[in-house]
Amino acid sequence: MVYVGPLTNFDLLRAWTADKCNALVREITFDNAEELTEEGLPFMILFHDPEDKQIVEDYNKIVAKELLTEKNSINFVTADGNKFSHPLHHLGKSLKDLPLIAIDSFRHMYLFPDIKDMTVPGRLKQFVADLHSGKLHREFHHGPDKVASNDKVALPQVGTDPPESTFKKLAPSSSRYTLLRRDEL
């Protein structure tokens, strides 16, 4: 791997090194959580039993195959469900519900409906698209979008109470100096 771009273009060099040096799917731990949250991208998290290596392998393959184009808009991470049981609790889940996938937008956490659908082509990509379009947020606050139908029966709109992000608490302190804010440059 050789960088052939101009060395005077910092942004291009930084993007190239990030592309070559950062894994597409990373494991989140308490040691690296601050660094990952500082990037400011939402997380798509696979919560798993640490003994279940196959689900992690499957997740990595699906992300690489279907979600590579999303790597600049979302961080794909895996999390040991035993260590990160607190976010599971906020989702109303426990260790017996593992594995499961959720998106943490640092505002709310959105649960992927069924882990078995992870292997259905396009399902995870649609889940990410629904985050970016605001659909996940809208449906959490106002219930599912109405589906156009010929029936004139209106379904009542039911509001929901989305769980708050727990990973935002792992972000760096606002008083900590960082070059990423660039407010002094």
C-alpha positions in Angstrom: 0.0 0.0 0.0 1.6 3.2 -1.1 0.0 6.7 -0.9 0.3 8.3 -4.3 -1.6 11.5 -3.5 -0.1 14.9 -2.8 1.6 15.2 0.6 0.5 18.8 0.8 -3.2 17.8 0.9 -3.8 17.0 4.6 -7.4 16.1 4.2 -6.7 13.6 1.5 -3.8 12.1 3.3 -5.8 11.8 6.5 -8.7 10.1 4.7 -6.3 7.7 3.1 -4.6 6.8 6.4 -8.0 6.4 8.1 -9.1 4.1 5.4 -6.0 1.9 5.6 -5.5 2.0 9.3 -9.0 1.7 10.8 -10.9 -1.6 10.6 -14.4 -1.3 9.1 -15.8 -3.1 12.2 -14.2 -2.3 15.5 -14.8 -3.7 19.0 -15.9 -1.1 21.4 -14.4 -1.4 24.9 -14.3 1.0 27.9 -10.7 1.7 26.9 -11.5 3.0 23.4 -15.1 4.2 23.8 -14.1 7.9 24.3 -12.0 7.8 21.2 -14.8 6.3 19.1 -17.4 8.7 20.4 -15.1 11.6 19.7 -15.4 10.8 16.0 -19.0 12.0 16.2 -20.5 9.3 14.1 -23.5 7.2 15.3 -22.8 3.5 16.2 -24.3 0.4 14.7 -23.6 -2.0 17.5 -23.7 -5.7 17.5 -24.2 -6.8 21.1 -23.0 -10.4 21.5 -22.0 -13.1 23.8 -18.2 -13.1 23.9 -18.3 -16.8 23.3 -20.3 -16.4 20.1 -17.5 -15.8 17.5 -19.7 -16.8 14.5 -22.1 -13.9 14.9 -19.2 -11.5 15.0 -17.7 -13.1 11.8 -21.1 -12.9 10.1 -21.6 -9.3 11.1 -18.2 -8.3 9.8 -18.9 -10.0 6.4 -22.3 -8.4 6.0 -21.0 -4.9 6.9 -18.1 -5.4 4.4 -20.3 -6.6 1.7 -23.3 -4.3 2.0 -22.4 -1.3 4.1 -18.9 -0.3 3.0 -20.3 2.9 1.4 -21.7 4.0 4.9 -18.3 3.9 6.7 -18.0 7.7 6.7 -21.4 8.2 8.2 -21.6 5.5 10.9 -19.2 3.5 13.0 -19.7 -0.3 12.9 -18.8 -1.8 16.3 -19.2 -5.0 18.2 -19.7 -5.0 22.0 -19.4 -7.7 24.6 -22.9 -8.0 26.0 -21.5 -8.9 29.4 -19.4 -5.8 29.7 -22.1 -3.5 28.1 -25.1 -4.8 29.9 -26.2 -1.2 30.9 -27.1 -0.2 27.3 -28.9 -3.5 26.9 -30.9 -2.6 30.0 -31.9 0.7 28.4 -33.1 -1.2 25.4 -35.2 -3.4 27.6 -33.0 -6.4 26.9 -30.8 -8.7 28.8 -28.0 -11.1 28.2 -30.5 -13.9 27.3 -31.6 -11.7 24.3 -28.2 -11.7 22.7 -27.1 -11.3 20.0 -28.9 -8.1 18.9 -28.1 -5.0 16.8 -28.9 -1.4 17.7 -28.0 2.0 16.3 -26.9 4.6 18.9 -27.3 8.1 17.5 -26.0 9.7 20.7 -29.6 10.9 21.2 -31.5 7.6 21.2 -30.9 3.9 20.7 -32.8 2.2 17.9 -33.1 -1.6 18.0 -32.9 -3.6 14.8 -36.1 -5.6 14.8 -34.8 -9.2 14.3 -31.2 -10.4 14.3 -32.2 -13.2 11.9 -32.9 -10.5 9.3 -29.3 -9.3 9.4 -28.5 -11.8 6.6 -31.4 -10.7 4.4 -29.8 -8.6 1.7 -30.5 -4.9 2.1 -32.0 -5.0 5.6 -29.1 -3.5 7.5 -28.6 -1.0 4.7 -32.2 0.1 5.0 -31.9 0.3 8.8 -29.0 2.8 8.3 -30.9 4.7 5.6 -33.9 5.0 8.0 -31.5 6.5 10.6 -30.2 9.1 8.1 -33.6 10.0 6.8 -35.0 10.6 10.3 -37.5 7.7 10.0 -36.2 5.9 13.1 -36.4 9.1 15.2 -39.9 10.0 13.8 -41.3 6.5 14.4 -40.0 6.4 17.9 -41.8 9.6 18.8 -44.9 9.2 16.7 -45.3 5.5 16.1 -45.0 3.7 12.8 -45.5 5.6 9.6 -48.9 5.2 8.0 -49.0 2.7 5.2 -51.1 3.8 2.2 -53.9 1.4 1.7 -57.3 1.2 0.1 -58.9 0.6 3.4 -60.3 3.8 5.1 -59.6 2.5 8.6 -57.2 4.9 10.3 -54.8 3.3 12.8 -54.3 5.3 16.0 -50.9 6.9 16.2 -49.1 5.6 19.3 -46.2 7.6 20.7 -43.3 5.7 22.1 -40.6 6.5 24.6 -37.2 5.8 22.9 -34.4 4.8 25.2 -31.7 7.5 25.5 -28.2 6.9 24.3 -25.9 5.5 26.9 -22.8 5.8 24.8 -23.0 9.6 24.7 -21.9 9.4 28.4 -18.6 7.9 27.3 -17.8 10.9 25.1 -14.9 13.1 26.2 -15.6 15.9 28.6 -16.5 19.2 27.0 -13.8 20.9 29.0 -11.1 18.5 27.6 -8.9 20.0 24.9 -9.1 18.3 21.6 -8.0 19.2 18.1 -11.2 17.7 16.6 -13.4 20.6 17.6 -11.2 23.0 15.8 -12.7 26.0 17.6 -9.3 27.5 18.3 -7.7 27.0 14.9 
